[in-house]
Every structure is written in structure tokens, then in C-alpha cells.
């Protein structure tokens, strides 16, 4: 995940709940925020469902712009304005969210009404509990993730390593 962020690429994590997928994204964000390379608002996290709306991901519509007959979103603090983002259950998003994500992931731009907005996104880390099956329309989204990793629970053979990490000098560092 750190390699993905340093290379300005995106990563997909696939695995069961409770395997630390969201924690990985938060830690990557902390790496950039603690280095002075970002601010607290440089991270966005959201759990997607089939009922999620574009407003929840890209920001609410600007009422003042609507009064001027312009369709624009207030994107500050939302996905189009951050360096690191985590989208959980990415394959459950609606088509309106997925279409905008394709452009953001590939070109780092967001079409905010008639305005083309540059997106400072360094890396989007997405997660899913399973790969989509029988949904060919999600193939383009899957292809946008150069790095893909399948995660699982700590095996019984490695459980002892989890409890001896406290002695490691690498604990707390990514």
C-alpha cells in the first residue's frame, strides 16, 4: 500500500471483514500527514452501498451556483480534494459514482459541472469482501487498480508473531 501511494497508483484490497483493510488506508494517510506533505483534510473514507449518492462521495451541490444556473459541487473535504482516499465495498457503488471514479482514477480529474477540476489524489485504496462475479461493467473499474492484494485473517501458524510484535523496533512505522 505504501508502494502504491509513493508511485501515485491505486490499490485494491480483497478479503473478509476484520482483516485490517481500512486500517491500512488510515496508516498510509498518516504517513503523508505526519511528514508535512499534507493536512488533516487530505484523507477521505467512505463505505459504499448501492444506495450511496454522488453527494456523499464528491460533495453536495452548491446552492449559490445553482442560483446562477450552474451545476457545481462543493468538493472541499470530499474525494476530489484529497491526497489519499479509502472506499470500502467499492463494487457496490452506483453507476453514477463509478463513472466519475473511472475518470478520477485514470486521469486525476473530476468533471464538476462545466469545470474540469484537477484531483490531488495520490492513491485511492479500495476494498471489497469479494470480487464481483457476473458484472462485466465493473471490469473497467477493476483494471484501474494496478496493485491488487488478497488479505486474510492471521493464520494459527503466525498468530504468535502477532503477539511478539511489541518487541519489534518497526512497530508503529509503516
C-alpha positions in Angstrom: 0.0 0.0 0.0 2.8 2.4 0.8 4.5 1.5 -2.5 1.2 2.3 -4.3 1.0 5.7 -2.7 4.6 6.5 -3.4 4.1 5.5 -7.0 0.9 7.5 -7.3 -1.1 4.4 -8.0 -4.2 2.8 -6.7 -4.6 -0.4 -4.7 -7.5 -2.9 -4.3 -7.7 -5.0 -1.1 -9.9 -8.0 -1.2 -10.7 -10.1 1.9 -13.1 -10.8 4.7 -14.2 -8.3 7.3 -11.9 -7.6 10.1 -8.6 -8.1 8.3 -7.4 -4.5 8.6 -8.2 -3.2 5.1 -9.4 0.2 6.4 -6.6 0.4 8.9 -4.0 0.1 6.1 -5.6 3.1 4.3 -5.6 5.2 7.5 -2.0 4.4 8.2 -1.0 5.4 4.7 -2.8 8.7 5.1 -0.9 9.2 8.4 2.4 8.7 6.7 1.7 11.7 4.4 0.1 13.9 7.0 2.8 13.3 9.6 5.5 14.1 7.0 4.3 17.6 6.5 3.2 16.7 3.0 -0.5 17.1 3.7 -3.2 18.4 6.1 -5.8 16.7 8.1 -8.3 17.1 5.3 -6.2 15.2 2.9 -7.9 11.9 3.7 -11.4 10.7 2.7 -13.0 7.4 3.8 -16.4 6.1 2.9 -18.4 2.8 3.0 -20.3 2.4 -0.3 -23.6 0.8 -0.7 -26.0 0.5 -3.7 -27.8 3.4 -2.1 -24.8 5.8 -1.9 -25.2 9.0 -3.7 -22.7 11.2 -5.6 -23.1 13.9 -2.9 -21.7 11.6 -0.3 -18.5 11.0 -2.3 -18.0 14.1 -4.4 -19.7 16.7 -2.2 -23.0 18.5 -2.0 -24.4 20.7 -4.8 -23.6 24.4 -4.4 -26.9 26.2 -3.8 -25.3 29.6 -4.7 -24.0 28.2 -8.0 -27.5 26.7 -8.7 -29.0 30.1 -8.3 -26.6 31.2 -11.1 -27.8 28.3 -13.2 -24.5 26.4 -12.7 -24.3 22.8 -11.6 -21.2 22.5 -9.3 -20.4 20.6 -6.2 -18.6 21.9 -3.1 -15.8 19.3 -3.2 -13.7 20.5 -0.2 -13.2 17.6 2.2 -14.6 15.1 -0.2 -12.9 12.7 -2.6 -12.0 15.2 -5.4 -10.0 17.3 -2.9 -7.8 14.7 -1.0 -4.5 13.0 -1.5 -5.4 9.6 0.0 -8.9 8.0 -0.1 -10.3 4.8 1.1 -13.5 3.4 -0.4 -14.9 0.3 1.2 -17.1 -2.1 -0.7 -16.2 -0.3 -4.0 -18.0 -2.7 -6.2 -21.3 -1.9 -4.6 -21.3 1.7 -5.7 -23.9 3.0 -8.1 -23.2 3.6 -11.8 -23.2 7.4 -11.4 -20.4 7.1 -8.7 -18.5 4.5 -10.7 -18.4 6.6 -13.9 -17.0 9.6 -12.1 -14.5 7.3 -10.3 -13.1 6.0 -13.6 -12.1 9.4 -14.7 -10.7 10.3 -11.3 -8.6 7.1 -11.0 -7.3 7.2 -14.6 -6.8 10.9 -15.3 -6.9 12.6 -11.9 -9.6 15.0 -12.9 -13.2 15.5 -11.8 -15.9 17.0 -14.0 -17.5 19.4 -11.6 -20.4 20.6 -13.8 -18.8 22.5 -16.7 -15.5 22.9 -14.7 -12.7 20.3 -15.0 -11.2 20.1 -11.6 -7.7 18.6 -11.0 -7.7 16.0 -8.3 -4.7 15.9 -6.0 -5.3 12.2 -5.3 -2.0 10.4 -4.7 -3.6 7.0 -4.1 -7.1 5.5 -3.7 -7.2 2.4 -1.7 -10.4 0.4 -2.3 -11.6 -2.7 -0.5 -14.2 -5.4 -1.0 -15.2 -8.5 0.8 -15.4 -10.3 -2.6 -14.6 -9.9 -6.2 -17.7 -9.1 -8.4 -18.9 -12.0 -10.4 -21.1 -11.8 -13.5 -20.8 -8.0 -13.6 -18.8 -7.2 -16.7 -19.5 -3.4 -16.3 -17.1 -3.5 -13.3 -14.2 -4.7 -15.4 -13.0 -1.2 -16.2 -13.0 -0.2 -12.6 -11.1 -3.3 -11.6 -8.5 -2.6 -14.3 -7.8 0.9 -12.7 -6.1 -0.8 -9.7 -2.6 -1.5 -10.7 -1.9 -3.2 -7.3 -4.3 -5.8 -6.0 -3.9 -7.8 -2.8 -5.9 -10.5 -1.2 -5.9 -10.3 2.5 -7.0 -12.9 5.1 -7.0 -13.4 8.8 -3.8 -14.2 10.6 -3.2 -17.9 10.4 -2.8 -20.0 13.5 0.8 -20.7 12.5 1.6 -16.9 12.5 -0.6 -16.0 15.5 2.5 -16.0 17.8 4.2 -13.4 15.6 1.2 -11.0 16.2 1.8 -11.1 19.9 5.6 -10.7 19.7 5.4 -7.5 17.6 5.7 -5.4 20.7 9.4 -6.1 20.9 10.0 -5.1 17.3 11.6 -1.7 16.6 9.4 -1.5 13.5 6.1 -1.3 15.5 4.3 1.9 14.7 6.1 2.5 11.5 4.8 1.9 8.0 
